[in-house]
Amino acid sequence: MEAGDLCLRLGRLGRIVLIYLAIGIIWGLGVPPSRLKRCYGDIR
């Protein structure tokens, strides 16, 4: 069960990192913050 738990935790972490990476790329392309807020809610 420990290995399965680790895989689940890493999977969740990977999704969070992917979300932040996607937002960073879109922001880097020059999309205005107001448009970013509309696409992505507060993820904290």
C-alpha positions as CSV (number, residue, x, y, z in Angstrom):
1,M,0.0,0.0,0.0
2,E,2.9,2.4,0.6
3,A,3.9,2.4,-3.0
4,G,0.4,3.0,-4.2
5,D,0.0,5.9,-1.8
6,L,3.3,7.4,-3.1
7,C,2.1,7.1,-6.7
8,L,-1.2,8.8,-5.8
9,R,0.6,11.7,-4.1
10,L,3.1,12.1,-6.9
11,G,0.2,12.1,-9.4
12,R,-1.6,14.9,-7.6
13,L,1.7,16.9,-7.3
14,G,2.3,16.4,-11.0
15,R,-1.2,17.8,-11.9
16,I,-0.6,20.8,-9.7
17,V,2.8,21.5,-11.3
18,L,1.2,21.1,-14.8
19,I,-1.5,23.6,-14.0
20,Y,1.1,26.2,-12.8
21,L,3.3,25.5,-15.8
22,A,0.4,26.0,-18.2
23,I,-0.6,29.3,-16.5
24,G,3.0,30.5,-16.6
25,I,3.3,29.7,-20.3
26,I,0.1,31.5,-21.2
27,W,1.1,34.5,-19.1
28,G,4.5,34.5,-20.8
29,L,2.8,34.7,-24.1
30,G,1.2,38.0,-23.1
31,V,-2.3,37.0,-22.2
32,P,-3.8,39.8,-20.0
33,P,-4.3,38.8,-16.3
34,S,-8.1,39.5,-16.5
35,R,-8.4,36.8,-19.2
36,L,-6.3,34.4,-17.1
37,K,-8.6,34.9,-14.1
38,R,-11.6,34.1,-16.3
39,C,-10.0,30.8,-17.5
40,Y,-8.5,29.7,-14.2
41,G,-10.1,30.3,-10.8
42,D,-8.2,30.7,-7.6
43,I,-6.4,27.4,-7.2
44,R,-4.9,28.0,-3.8
